[in-house]
Each structure stands twice: as C-alpha cells, then as structure tokens.
Amino acid sequence: MGKYLDDLWNDLEKTWDLAMEINDLPEADRSDVAAAWEKFKGSDLVDAARTETESGETKPPVKVFCTNIYGIQYNSETKYWIPFRHGDIDLAKFTED
C-alpha cells in the first residue's frame, strides 16, 4: 500500500480504537450517550467544537467528529458506536505512491 492509503487506514484504526473504548463496555454502559460523550470529548482525536456545532439541538451528540476525516456515531439499533467518514478522499493520491 502507498503512504496515503496507509495514513487513511491508520486514521480509521485510531477512530475504531476510540469507539471500542465504549463498545467494550456492557450494553447499558455503552448505550449511555451522555457518559460516552464525556469520555470522547476528552480525547485529542475528537473535534469537540465541531461535534457540538454539528449536533445542533441534539444533546448529547450521537455523532462525534474526529480531527481526521472520520468520526463515530451511535447506532440505536445495535447499541454500538460505529465509524463514519466525514472528509473527502483524494483519489488522485492513490496513484502517487
């Protein structure tokens, strides 16, 4: 893999690791969105200002934006936090490496 793809993958792994800090808890604990947000917003990986702005009136936020192109959101059906991508991927960079 090229450096760009490696960097994307590393960012995704960091985001997964953040989600797993909560997902490894029992369902009742990982379903506590307010407690999860308190833990998430203390992470250097989380863009707390953007998360609070983007969440609007939804408090606590169920969609957490990271400083990379990924974030995590709470899935109320599965009761897990899952990654999502909020930034663009530069397809041209895949051929540069």
N, C-alpha and C positions, 0 to 999 in steps of 0.2 A: 504494500500500500504506500501511497505517497504521503508526504508530510501533511498536506491539507486534510486528507481523509483521516489520517491518524489523529490530528488535532480535533476534528469533529467527533471522532469516536471517543477520545479522552474526555471531551466536554460532556458527552452523553453519559459516559460511565460515572463522572462526578455527580451528574444530576440524578442518576439512578441511585447512587450511594446515599444521597441526601434523602430521596424518597424512602429508601429502605430503613433509614433511622426510625421512621414512623411505621412503615409497613411490617416491621419485625415485631411490633407490639401486638398484644391481643386486640381483637376486633373492637371492643368497647373503647380502648385507648386510641387506636388509630382512627376511629370514627369521630373523635373529639377534635373538630376542625379548629376550634379556638386554641386548644393546647398545642396542636400541630403548628399553627401559625406562630405562636410564641417561640417555639423551638426553631422553626425555619428562619424567622426574621433575624435571628442572632448569627446566622451563617454568613460568612464572607461571600459565598456563592450567590446569595439571594439579593436581588434588587428590590429592597423593601419599599422604597419610594414609588417605583413604577408599579409594584404589586398593589399598593394601596390606592394609587391613582386609577389603575385599570379596573379595580374591583368595584369602583363607584360606591353604590349603597349596599353592596353585598359584604356584610361584616360578620364574621371574619372571612377573609378571602378564601375561595375554594380553588383559585388559580394563582400559582406563585411563579413569578418571573425570575429567572436567574440572570446573572450578568453575562452569560454566554447566550447562544441562540436557542437554548432550551428552557423549559420550566417544568413544573409539576402541577397536576390538578387532581382534585379529589373526585373519585368516581363513586357516586352514592349507591350505585347498584352493586358494585363489587366490594365496596368499603376499603379500597386501596387508593394510594396516591400513585399516579402514573405520569411519565414524562410526555411532554408535547414540545413541538418546535415552534418558536415564535419569530425566529430570524430567518433571513434568506440564506440559501446555499448557493455559492458561486460555482456553477457547473464548469466554467472555463478553467478553474483551478485544478480540476481533476486531471486535466491533460498536461499541466505544467510540471508536475513532479516526475 
